[in-house]
Amino acid sequence: RIIKQGDLIIKEGDEADAFYIIEKGTCVVKVKDAEFMSGGSSEHTNEEVEVDQLQAGKFFGELALINNKPRAASVYALTDASCAVLDVGAFERLLGPCVEIMKTKCL
């Protein structure tokens, strides 16, 4: 899949539908901000905060598939990028019995 710079690939809170392996380019991982202190009180601004950058050879989207939970972060293309995409069925076929082991490690 070809992704243009700035495009949203997965959105925090969405249902998991695929696993992504970055073939080319750089992607940025963002989460909605955690609480921060402002004048003695904690607030949420609901803005996204960058937590990681992923280069070619890295992957994302596996946790939501393994744990069967909504996406924990949003991922955007920081540069033009391309990703190999595995849907849920292909992901489970590829990992086979390892999925159960990964579930216990990722909880």
C-alpha positions in Angstrom: 0.0 0.0 0.0 1.4 3.4 -1.0 0.9 6.2 1.6 1.4 9.9 1.0 3.2 12.1 3.5 0.8 13.2 6.2 -1.8 10.5 5.6 -3.4 8.8 8.6 -2.8 5.1 8.4 -4.5 3.9 11.6 -6.5 5.9 14.2 -6.4 5.6 17.9 -9.6 4.0 19.2 -10.5 2.3 15.9 -11.2 -1.4 15.5 -8.1 -3.4 14.5 -8.3 -4.7 10.9 -4.7 -5.1 9.8 -1.0 -5.4 10.6 1.5 -3.1 8.8 5.1 -3.6 7.9 6.9 -0.5 6.7 8.7 -1.2 3.4 9.8 2.4 2.7 9.6 5.8 4.4 9.0 6.9 7.9 5.9 6.8 10.0 5.1 8.6 13.2 3.2 7.2 16.2 1.0 9.6 18.2 -1.3 9.2 21.2 -3.8 11.5 22.7 -2.0 13.5 25.4 -1.7 12.2 28.9 -2.7 14.3 31.9 -0.3 17.2 32.6 -0.2 19.7 35.4 -1.3 23.3 34.7 -1.4 25.8 37.5 -1.8 23.0 40.1 -4.6 21.1 38.3 -4.3 18.3 35.7 -5.9 18.7 32.4 -6.4 16.9 29.1 -5.9 18.9 25.9 -6.9 15.9 23.7 -4.1 16.8 21.4 -2.0 14.1 19.8 1.6 13.7 21.1 4.4 12.0 19.2 5.7 9.0 21.0 7.8 7.2 18.3 9.0 7.3 14.7 9.2 4.0 12.7 11.5 3.4 9.8 11.6 0.8 7.0 11.6 -2.7 8.5 9.6 -1.8 11.6 5.9 -2.7 12.0 2.8 -1.6 13.8 -0.8 -2.6 14.4 -0.1 -5.9 16.0 -1.2 -5.2 19.6 -4.8 -4.4 18.7 -5.0 -7.6 16.7 -3.4 -9.8 19.4 -5.4 -8.3 22.2 -8.6 -7.9 20.2 -8.9 -4.3 21.5 -9.2 -0.9 19.8 -6.1 0.8 18.4 -3.9 2.3 21.2 -2.3 4.9 19.0 -2.6 6.7 15.6 0.1 6.3 13.0 0.7 8.8 10.2 3.1 8.8 7.3 5.9 11.3 8.1 7.2 10.9 4.6 5.8 9.2 1.5 5.8 5.5 2.5 4.8 2.1 1.5 3.6 -0.7 3.8 2.9 -4.4 3.4 -0.5 -4.9 4.9 -1.8 -8.2 6.4 -5.5 -8.4 7.3 -6.6 -10.2 10.4 -7.0 -13.6 8.8 -3.5 -13.4 7.1 -1.9 -12.2 10.3 -3.4 -15.1 12.3 -2.4 -17.7 9.6 1.1 -16.3 9.4 1.6 -16.5 13.2 -0.4 -19.6 13.8 0.2 -21.0 17.3 2.4 -18.0 18.2 -0.6 -15.8 18.5 -1.6 -17.4 21.8 1.9 -17.0 23.2 2.0 -13.4 22.1 -1.3 -12.7 23.8 0.2 -13.8 27.1 3.3 -11.6 26.5 1.3 -8.5 25.4 -1.4 -8.3 28.1 
